[in-house]
Amino acid sequence: MRTIRKVRRAARRSSKDYSNWAGPKAATYRKQAEELVALAPDVIVSSGSFSTGTLLQVTHTVPVVFTIVPDPVGSGFVDSLAQPGGNATGFMQFEYGLSGKWLELLKKIAPGVTRALVLRDAAITAGIGQFAIIQSVATSAGVDVRPVNLRDADEIERAITAFARSPNGGLIVTASASSAIHRDLIIALAARHKLPAVTSNVFSSPPAAWSPMEPILMTSFGGRLAMSIASSRARSPLIFPCKLRLNTS
C-alpha cells in the first residue's frame, strides 16, 4: 500500500490536467478539440459521441478514452469491441440490446401504456439503432411506437403536446447529448402532461420536478471508471458497466 501511495503522489506531481466544456453549441467543439490536441497531452478523455467524433477527426495519434458512447462501432470510433484499433478505446454507455428493455420497463411501471413516443437523435447512428431495437419489440409488447427528433426544442414540444392529447401514452428518452441538452424541457412536458417515462440517463434535475403520481424509470451506467493506456495505440477492449435504478417517488 505504501508503494501504491508513493506512485500516486508522484503521478500527481508530474501530471497536468486540462478540462474543457464545449457546451450545447456544436460550432465550439472542433475549436476546443484542436486546442486540446495542440497541448500535446498523453491522453484525452471525452464524453459522448459528438465530442469523441470531433476529437478523432482532429487527431489520429493522441489516445482518446471515451465515455457515455452508446454505439462506438456503428459510429466508426473503433473497429470492434474486442479490438478497437486506431487511437480510441473506452466505455460503452450500455449494451446495445438494452434499448429494447426500456419499452418492457415502461409497460411494467405503466401497464396501461399502448403508445410510446421515442425521443431520439436521428443524426447519429446510436439514435437510429436504439429506435430500431425498440421498434423490433414493440409488436410483442402491444405498443405502437413513434420516433421524434431530439435536436429541435420546438419539435419536441409540439410532438409531446400533440401526443399527450390521446390517452395511454408514455415516453422513452434514448441516449444522446441532445437528450441532456433538452432535459429540462422534456421533464417539464412529461410532468405537465402526466406522461410516464423511461430515460436512458438519470437527469440531474431534482426528482421533485416529476409528479409523485407518475412513475419514472431511469437507467444509468454507474461506478468509477478507470483504465490505463499502455501505448499511443488503443488496444484495450471496451467496457460497458450498467446498473438499473427504479424511481417511483
Summary of the structure (lengths in Angstrom):
residues: 249
radius of gyration: 19.8
end to end distance: 42.6
largest distance: 64.4
contacts: 767
relative contact order: 0.14
helix: 39%
strand: 18%
